Amino acid sequence: MRAKDAGRLMVLRGLLTAFTNEAVTRGKKPDVELSDDEAILVIKKASKQRVDSILQFKKGNRMDLAEVEEKELSVLKEYLPEEMKSEDIEKIARAKKDELGISDKSKMGILMGAVMKETGGRADGGVVKKIVESILN
């Protein structure tokens, strides 16, 4: 607020509202603090919404709105943990595949769940899916 950065302030206020909504959804009181993992999930959800909006605005040839969403996304990314590299995710996926003894695509969901849990939310689900599919082929 003191920096007079209206765009950043709007994003952070929106996040506070999203945190409150998430707490209520989970059956908690609105003033209860979320855990770090819950907060990261809320921020990731907001980021994903921004990415979807950017794609839609670009399809609709509304670059002005896409630019606003990109600025909001950059603010949100500051509060997310650093994404894991594909090579690191692949190492984890191969280790989990061997550990769980998975050899065919029918158990892909089990492997994806194990990899996502192991990465601790620092990997994008789409990237994990591509890596798991490539390993199981």
N, C-alpha and C positions, 0 to 999 in steps of 0.2 A: 504494500500500500504506500509505503514511504517513497519507494522508487518511482511511483506514478506510472507503473507499467500496467496499463489497463488490460491488455491481452493476457498477460501472465496471471493477473489477479482474477480474471474471469475463469480461467482454467482451474486455478487452485480452489476457488469457491465452488466450482462444479464438482471437483474431487471431494471436497468436504461434504457436499450433499450426497454424493455417491457413497461415501463411507457411512453416513447416517442411514441411508436407504439399505445398505448391505447389513448393517447391524440389526435393523428392524426386521429384515427378511430372515435373518438367522434367529429371530426370536429374542433378541437382546433389547435392552433399553436404548433409545437413540443416542444417549450421551456416553455409552460404553465405548471404550477404545478397542479397535480391531487389532488382532495380532498382526505381526509383520507379513505373514503369509497371506492373510485375508486382505490386507491393504494392497499388497502387490497384485493379487488377483483382480481387485477393483481397478487398479491403474492399468493393468493389461487389457481389461475389458474396454476401458475408455480409449486406450490406444488403438485397439482393434476397430472400434467404432469410427475413429478418425481416419484410419486407413481405408475402410470401406467407403466413407464419405468422400475422401479424396478421389477414389476410383470413379465413383458415381458422378462427381462434379466434373471430372475430366472427360468422361463419356458425354456429358451434357454440354460440353464446351463452356463451362463456367470456371475459368481459370482464377477469377477473383475469389470465389468461394473456396476453391481448392487451396489457394495460397493461405487463406486464413486457417483452414484445417491443418495445413502443414506446419504452421507456426505453433498451433496448439499441440500438435503431435510432438514437436521438438521440446516443448516444455514438459510434457508427460514423460518423455524418454529420460529426462534428467533424474527422475525418481524411480526408474526401473533398474534392476541389477543388470550388469553387462551380459549380453547374450554370449552363449558358448559358441565356439567355433565348430564347424561341421566335422572336422577331424576328431575333436574331443568327443563329440556326440557319437560318432561312429565307433570309437574305441569302447565307449560305455555300452553301446548297442551290441557289439560283438561279444563283449564280456557277459552281458546279461543273456544273450542267446545261448552261449555255452553253459552258463550257470543253470538256466532253466531247461536246457535240453530241447530247445525249439528248433525244428528242422523244416517245417512247412508253413505256408501262408495261413492255414486255418487258425493258427494261434498268434497271428499278428497283433491282435488287440491286447493280448496278455503281455507280449514283448513291448509294445508301445507304452502300456501303462507302467511297466517296470522301468523303462528308460526315462519316462517323464518324471517318475518319482525320484529316480537317481539324480536327474539333472536339477532337481529342486526348483523348477520353474524358471530356470535360466535359459531354456531352449524353447524355440517356437514349435508348436505342435505340427505345423506343416513341414518343417524341416526334418523333424524326427520321423514323421510318416515316410517321407521320401527315402531317408537313410535306411529305415527298417525294411521298406519294400525292396531296396537294392540289395540288402544283405540276404533277404529270404529268397531272392531269385536265383 
